[in-house]
């Protein structure tokens, strides 16, 4: 049991040190490539039919209404015409 505890402590220390020194070796922050600049962020819109949130560029548009796909656009049109 004592050996297992020592092994876990050693692995934890190695993991922490590896994370601290990773950025210093390459000169960059370890998470720099995963963080987008605010200017790169895209507006999020909600599907008019199901309220799913998706990027504006991926939405299917009908006038001012956004849809997550052609199927929901068609379903919305059918529901709208039934009333």
VENCOR-V486527 format. One record per run of one state. SS is the DSSP state (~ for helix, > for strand, _ for the rest). FROM is the first residue (numbers start at 1). TO is the last residue. If there is no record, write none. Layout:
{{SS	FROM	TO} {SS	FROM	TO}}
This chain:
{{_	1	1} {~	2	26} {_	27	31} {~	32	34} {_	35	37} {~	38	40} {_	41	43} {>	44	46} {_	47	52} {>	53	55} {~	56	58} {_	59	59} {>	60	62} {_	63	64} {>	65	67} {_	68	69} {~	70	82} {_	83	83}}
